[in-house]
């Protein structure tokens, strides 16, 4: 803008009878992108910041498929466990009036629930590789459960095997010694249920933590964007506007000093129209 100011002033103030200046000493207008680059680089920085944070969020959301699928399998295993428990209670507490056919129906229902519970348990512990393609086709929720909770180093393995052979029942007083007549209740019901509840809580906390991390990344991106916008306005846009206003005022003062008989607007338009990039005045 300073170059335009100087070139215009030299054109307007040149005496009409003056001899032409040698081409080697003439000033020329050069296109400059410095101001544009200075004002654009914060947007480039903001774009890089957004892309980086979105890439981190994408990677975090992609890694959530395994814990979500295991949480789903653990939930269904708990449902199968309670259905199996209900079938056991119904079979054991049959009244004396029940017929052999009714007992056979209850027995078949119990056998089916036990089979489904074993299937869910195998997938929960070892992943869907423990099933046949036919079983995977019959239960679509197994497709994403590639790894089981027993994967070495996982939180599920620490819960099931990291504590040694301990009772995992929810109520400690239900843990019975091996010589107790009701010990099977401990190892086959209370202990099993307590372990699945612990697994459910662990994977649920893991999934919630991943969602909270993603939400935190959104908040960080918003805060950084606001700070970058504020810094751009205070340290770059305001000084640029102040400098532009000052130059406009100096040009107005220069034009006000010209003789009134000069057609200033026409001379300026003619000078700008006749001077291209790199053309001498």
C-alpha positions as CSV (number, residue, x, y, z in Angstrom):
1,X,0.0,0.0,0.0
2,X,3.0,2.3,0.7
3,X,4.2,1.6,-2.9
4,X,0.8,2.6,-4.3
5,X,0.8,5.7,-2.2
6,X,4.3,6.7,-3.4
7,X,3.6,5.8,-7.1
8,X,0.4,7.8,-7.1
9,X,1.9,10.8,-5.4
10,X,4.8,10.9,-7.8
11,X,2.5,10.7,-10.8
12,X,0.2,13.4,-9.6
13,X,2.9,15.8,-8.4
14,X,5.1,15.5,-11.5
15,X,5.4,18.9,-13.4
16,X,3.9,18.9,-16.8
17,X,7.0,20.3,-18.5
18,X,9.5,18.0,-16.8
19,X,11.4,15.7,-18.9
20,X,10.8,12.0,-18.8
21,X,12.7,10.1,-16.2
22,X,15.2,7.5,-17.4
23,X,13.5,4.0,-17.3
24,X,16.3,2.7,-15.0
25,X,15.3,5.2,-12.3
26,X,11.6,4.8,-12.5
27,X,9.7,3.2,-9.6
28,X,7.5,0.3,-10.3
29,X,4.6,-1.3,-8.5
30,X,5.3,-4.8,-7.2
31,X,2.7,-7.2,-6.1
32,X,3.3,-8.2,-2.4
33,X,1.6,-11.1,-0.6
34,X,3.2,-10.5,2.8
35,X,0.1,-9.0,4.4
36,X,-2.1,-11.7,3.0
37,X,0.2,-14.5,4.3
38,X,0.5,-12.8,7.7
39,X,-3.3,-12.8,8.0
40,X,-3.8,-16.3,6.7
41,X,-1.3,-18.4,8.7
42,X,-3.6,-18.5,11.9
43,X,-6.3,-20.1,9.8
44,X,-3.8,-22.7,8.5
45,X,-2.7,-23.3,12.1
46,X,-6.3,-23.7,13.2
47,X,-7.0,-26.2,10.3
48,X,-4.0,-28.3,11.3
49,X,-5.2,-28.3,14.9
50,X,-8.7,-29.4,13.9
51,X,-7.3,-32.2,11.7
52,X,-5.0,-33.4,14.5
53,X,-7.7,-33.5,17.2
54,X,-10.1,-35.2,14.8
55,X,-7.5,-37.8,14.0
56,X,-7.0,-38.5,17.7
57,X,-10.8,-38.7,18.3
58,X,-11.2,-41.1,15.3
59,X,-8.5,-43.4,16.6
60,X,-10.1,-43.3,20.1
61,X,-13.6,-44.1,18.7
62,X,-12.1,-46.9,16.5
63,X,-10.5,-48.6,19.5
64,X,-13.8,-48.6,21.4
65,X,-15.3,-51.5,19.3
66,X,-13.5,-54.2,21.3
67,X,-14.6,-53.1,24.9
68,X,-18.1,-52.3,23.7
69,X,-18.5,-55.7,22.1
70,X,-17.1,-57.4,25.3
71,X,-19.5,-55.4,27.4
72,X,-22.3,-56.6,25.2
73,X,-21.2,-60.2,25.6
74,X,-20.8,-59.9,29.4
75,X,-24.3,-58.4,29.6
76,X,-25.9,-61.2,27.6
77,X,-23.9,-63.8,29.6
78,X,-25.4,-62.3,32.8
79,X,-28.9,-62.6,31.2
80,X,-28.2,-66.2,30.3
81,X,-27.0,-66.9,33.8
82,X,-30.2,-65.6,35.4
83,X,-32.3,-67.4,32.9
84,X,-30.4,-70.6,33.7
85,X,-30.9,-69.9,37.4
86,X,-34.7,-69.5,36.9
87,X,-34.9,-72.7,34.9
88,X,-33.1,-74.5,37.7
89,X,-35.5,-73.2,40.3
90,X,-38.5,-74.1,38.2
91,X,-37.2,-77.7,37.7
92,X,-36.2,-78.2,41.3
93,X,-39.4,-76.8,42.9
94,X,-41.9,-78.8,40.9
95,X,-45.0,-79.7,42.8
96,X,-46.0,-83.3,43.3
97,X,-48.8,-82.9,40.8
98,X,-46.4,-82.3,37.9
99,X,-46.4,-84.9,35.2
100,X,-43.3,-86.5,33.7
101,X,-44.0,-84.6,30.5
102,X,-43.9,-81.3,32.4
103,X,-40.7,-82.3,34.1
104,X,-39.2,-83.3,30.7
105,X,-40.2,-79.9,29.2
106,X,-38.5,-78.1,32.1
107,X,-35.4,-80.3,31.8
108,X,-35.1,-79.5,28.1
109,X,-35.5,-75.8,28.8
110,X,-32.8,-76.0,31.5
111,X,-30.5,-77.9,29.1
112,X,-31.0,-75.3,26.4
113,X,-30.2,-72.4,28.8
114,X,-27.1,-74.1,30.1
115,X,-25.9,-74.7,26.5
116,X,-26.5,-71.0,25.6
117,X,-24.7,-69.9,28.9
118,X,-21.7,-72.0,28.0
119,X,-21.6,-70.5,24.5
120,X,-21.7,-67.0,25.9
121,X,-19.1,-67.8,28.5
122,X,-16.7,-69.2,25.9
123,X,-17.0,-66.1,23.7
124,X,-16.6,-63.8,26.8
125,X,-13.5,-65.6,27.9
126,X,-11.8,-66.5,24.6
127,X,-13.4,-64.4,21.9
128,X,-15.5,-65.5,18.9
129,X,-12.7,-67.8,17.6
130,X,-14.1,-70.4,20.0
131,X,-17.3,-70.7,17.9
132,X,-18.0,-72.2,14.5
133,X,-19.1,-70.2,11.5
134,X,-22.7,-71.5,12.0
135,X,-22.8,-70.3,15.6
136,X,-21.5,-66.9,14.6
137,X,-24.2,-66.6,11.9
138,X,-26.9,-67.5,14.5
139,X,-25.6,-64.9,17.0
140,X,-24.6,-61.7,15.2
141,X,-23.5,-60.0,18.5
142,X,-20.5,-62.3,18.5
143,X,-19.0,-60.8,15.3
144,X,-17.2,-57.9,17.0
145,X,-16.0,-59.9,20.0
146,X,-12.7,-60.8,18.4
147,X,-10.7,-60.9,21.7
148,X,-12.0,-62.3,25.0
149,X,-11.6,-61.0,28.5
150,X,-8.8,-63.4,29.2
151,X,-6.5,-61.6,26.8
152,X,-3.1,-61.4,28.6
153,X,-2.6,-57.9,30.1
154,X,-6.2,-56.9,29.8
155,X,-8.3,-55.7,32.7
156,X,-10.6,-58.7,32.4
157,X,-7.7,-61.1,32.8
158,X,-6.6,-59.2,36.0
159,X,-10.1,-59.6,37.4
160,X,-10.5,-63.3,36.6
161,X,-6.9,-64.6,37.1
162,X,-4.9,-61.8,38.8
163,X,-6.3,-62.4,42.3
164,X,-5.7,-66.1,42.4
165,X,-8.3,-68.7,43.4
166,X,-10.5,-66.4,45.5
167,X,-14.3,-66.2,45.9
168,X,-15.7,-63.3,43.9
169,X,-19.2,-63.4,45.3
170,X,-20.9,-60.0,45.8
171,X,-21.5,-60.9,49.5
172,X,-18.5,-62.2,51.4
173,X,-20.6,-64.3,53.8
174,X,-21.8,-66.4,50.9
175,X,-18.3,-67.7,50.2
176,X,-18.2,-71.2,51.7
177,X,-15.3,-73.5,52.3
178,X,-14.8,-76.6,50.0
179,X,-15.9,-79.0,52.8
180,X,-19.3,-77.2,53.2
181,X,-22.3,-79.1,51.9
182,X,-23.4,-76.0,49.9
183,X,-20.0,-75.2,48.5
184,X,-21.3,-75.8,44.9
185,X,-23.6,-72.8,45.4
186,X,-20.5,-70.7,46.0
187,X,-18.4,-71.8,43.0
188,X,-21.3,-72.3,40.5
189,X,-23.6,-69.4,41.4
190,X,-22.5,-66.7,43.8
191,X,-18.8,-66.7,42.5
192,X,-19.9,-66.8,38.9
193,X,-22.3,-64.0,39.3
194,X,-19.9,-61.8,41.2
195,X,-17.2,-62.3,38.6
196,X,-19.5,-61.3,35.8
197,X,-20.7,-58.2,37.7
198,X,-17.1,-57.2,38.3
199,X,-16.4,-57.6,34.5
200,X,-19.4,-55.6,33.6
201,X,-18.4,-52.8,35.9
202,X,-14.8,-52.8,34.6
203,X,-15.8,-52.7,30.9
204,X,-18.6,-50.2,31.5
205,X,-16.1,-47.9,33.2
206,X,-13.7,-48.4,30.3
207,X,-16.3,-47.4,27.7
208,X,-17.5,-44.4,29.7
209,X,-13.9,-43.3,30.1
210,X,-13.3,-43.4,26.3
211,X,-16.4,-41.4,25.7
212,X,-15.3,-38.8,28.3
213,X,-11.9,-38.6,26.7
214,X,-13.6,-37.9,23.3
215,X,-15.8,-35.2,25.0
216,X,-12.7,-33.7,26.5
217,X,-11.0,-33.5,23.1
218,X,-14.0,-31.6,21.8
219,X,-13.8,-29.1,24.7
220,X,-10.0,-28.7,24.2
221,X,-10.6,-28.0,20.5
222,X,-13.3,-25.4,21.3
223,X,-11.1,-23.6,23.9
224,X,-8.1,-23.6,21.6
225,X,-10.2,-22.2,18.7
226,X,-11.6,-19.4,20.9
227,X,-8.1,-18.5,22.2
228,X,-6.7,-18.5,18.7
229,X,-9.5,-16.4,17.4
230,X,-9.0,-13.9,20.3
231,X,-5.2,-13.7,19.7
232,X,-5.8,-13.2,15.9
233,X,-8.2,-10.3,16.6
234,X,-6.0,-8.6,19.2
235,X,-2.5,-9.1,17.9
236,X,-3.1,-9.2,14.1
237,X,-6.4,-7.9,12.9
238,X,-6.7,-4.7,15.0
239,X,-3.1,-3.5,14.2
240,X,-3.8,-4.2,10.5
241,X,-7.0,-2.2,10.6
242,X,-5.3,0.6,12.4
243,X,-2.5,0.7,9.9
244,X,-5.0,0.6,7.0
245,X,-7.0,3.5,8.5
246,X,-3.8,5.5,9.0
247,X,-2.7,5.1,5.4
248,X,-6.2,6.0,4.2
249,X,-6.0,9.2,6.2
250,X,-2.5,10.1,4.8
251,X,-3.8,9.5,1.2
252,X,-6.8,11.8,2.0
253,X,-4.5,14.5,3.3
254,X,-2.3,14.3,0.2
255,X,-5.3,14.6,-2.1
256,X,-6.6,17.5,-0.1
257,X,-3.4,19.4,-0.9
258,X,-3.8,19.2,-4.7
259,X,-5.1,22.2,-6.6
260,X,-8.9,22.2,-7.0
261,X,-8.8,22.4,-10.8
262,X,-7.2,18.9,-11.0
263,X,-9.5,16.1,-11.6
264,X,-8.1,13.9,-8.9
265,X,-10.5,10.9,-9.3
266,X,-9.8,10.7,-13.1
267,X,-6.1,10.9,-12.6
268,X,-6.0,8.2,-10.0
269,X,-8.2,5.9,-12.1
270,X,-6.0,6.5,-15.1
271,X,-2.8,5.9,-13.1
272,X,-4.1,2.6,-11.7
273,X,-5.6,1.4,-15.0
274,X,-2.4,2.1,-16.9
275,X,0.0,0.6,-14.4
276,X,0.2,-3.2,-14.2
277,X,2.5,-5.4,-12.0
278,X,6.1,-4.5,-12.6
279,X,5.3,-1.5,-14.9
280,X,7.2,1.7,-14.3
281,X,5.4,5.0,-13.7
